[in-house]
């Protein structure tokens, strides 16, 4: 099993920045992708970004490309999401997720952290 705990988030003004972190514990050696998803009120959960453990290749949603940056800290089994140039439409609950090698879905999810961007 893997446990994911998010931290960070909060309130920011449009154009500002926030940083999210996700700490993984448990059988972290089995993880292949770690990712961030978000869900805004009344909307479906959407993919934001993922990072591959084998080579740190990152894949971004078009909506955040150039503004958000994902990074890994292998020593701490953690990933961070630096969010710059925030927009009100970035307001959502952000979830950390993890996928094991060979499993075609994200099995593990954090509890979510709220990000609110005011205009």
N, C-alpha and C positions, 0 to 999 in steps of 0.2 A: 504494500500500500504506500501511497504517497500523500502527504499533506501539504497544502499550499496556503500560505498566509500572506495576504496583501497588507501593505501599509502605504501611507501617503494619501494623496488626494486632498480634497477640501474645496475651498472657494478661490476663484481667481477672476480677474477682470479680463475682458477680451484683449488679446495681444500679450497676455502674461504667460507665465510658465508654471508648471507643476511637475513633480516627479513621483512616480509610483514605484514601489518595490514589491517583489514577491519572493518569499523565502520558501524553499522546498525542503521537506524532511521525509525520512523513510527511505524507500528503495529508489533513490534518485539516480542510481547508476543505470537504471532501465529506461530513463527518459530520453526521448529523441528530439522532440519539439517542445518548446515552451512558448506560450502565446498569450496575448491579451485580446479579450473580446470586450464589447461594451453593449449596454442595453439602455436606451433612452425610454422615458415614460411613453407608454402606448405603442412602442415599436418592438420589433423582434431583435433578438441579440445579433450583433454583427461582428465580424472579424475585424481586428485592428492591425495586428502584426504578429509574426511568429519568428522564432529564431531556432536554427538547427544546431544541435549540440556538437555534431561531428566537425563542423567547420565554421560555425557562427554566421552562416548565411541567413540573412533576414529577408522576409517578405512582408511588404507593407500594403495596406489598403490604399487605394488612390486618394481617398479623402484625407489621409494623414501624411502621405508621402511628402518629405521635405520639411515637415514640422515636428514629427515624432521620431525618436530614436530609441531602439531597444538595445540593451547590452546585457552581457552575462558576467557574473562573478563566480567562476567555478569553485573557488575556495570556499565560498559561502553558500553554494548551491542556490544562487539567487539570480533573478533577472530584474532589471530596472527599465522603466519606460520614462524617458525624458520628453515632456510635452511642451513645446514652445509655440508661440503665435496662436494661442488658444482662441477658439471661436465659440460663441454661444451654442452652436450645434454640436460641440464636443461634450456638452453636458450629458452625463449618463452614469450608470453604475458600471465600473470597470472590473472585469473578472480576469484573474490569472488562470491559465489552463495548461495542462501538460499531457503529452501523448507519448506512449511507449513505442519503441521500435517494433514494427510489425503489426501494430494495432491501428486500424484506419479511422480512429476517432479520438477526440480528446476525452479521456476517461476521468481525469482529476481536475477539480475546480476549487478555486478559493471562494471565500464568502462574499467577495465583492467590496469595492470601496467607491464612495460617491465622489464624483467630480462635477462641480458646478461652475460654469463660466457665465459671468454677468456681462451684459452689453454696456 
